[in-house]
Amino acid sequence: MIFLVVGLTALAVLGYTAYRIYENLFRERSISSLVNLETDTHKLVDMSLDAFESLKDTPYLMATIRYQKHYRQSYYDKETSIIRNFLFFNTSDKSAQKLIPNNNFLFLRYEKLGQQMPTGDLFNKVQGIWYEVVTTDSNNDQRLTREDQKTIAVSEASGANFTEVIRQVDKLVGTHQPDDETLLVFYASTGKHFVTEINIPTRRAVMTQQLPSLM
């Protein structure tokens, strides 16, 4: 009787272990912020438009254009969901335009730029958008990911005049908007830290300064 109980227990343990291994191998996996540049006929790509959000005190709405990619890799299914572009809609004349003509970039982050309120940190009018975006496969691994160098870009609130301002960013540390016309971007590049001042109306870098060494 004891041997029978031990045997049944061992079979149950082995069965559970086999189930978990199977589940781990064949479950659908989700990976964000990755664009695979390799050609693969087994991939299925779904494009979707997310909900529009209003840009305060402007006639414009903006929505992300997202790719959801399903493909088999080795012995399991994998899924990626990433932002590849933006769509802007003008509520005044009902016109619409994409931020960039194609969907070849990987957008990691975006934030609104605006005119400051007299008090507090909120702004009362959106006058532009800044983006953290991967435009090239800098490490040559056939993918656009967070591991590649980034670009900081700025556009008008309408989505017009998308301008790449800072390139070869290894890591974005943070941003600060001290006034209506200025955006400060803190970042790391080639092992050093920098701050770049961007003029918001002209979408140009007016100053770049290296920060003191951390050592």
Secondary structure, 3 states (H helix, E strand, C coil): CHHHHHHHHHHHHHHHHHHHHHHHHHCCEEEECEEECCCCCCCEEEEEECCCEECCCCCEEEEEEEEEEEEEECCEEEEEEEEEEEEEEECCCCCEEECCCCCCCEEEEEEEEEEECCCCCCEEEEEEEEEEEECCCCCCCCEEECCCCEEEEEECCCCCCCEEEEEEECEEEEEEEEECCEEEEEEEECCEEEEEEEECCCCEEEEEEECCCCC
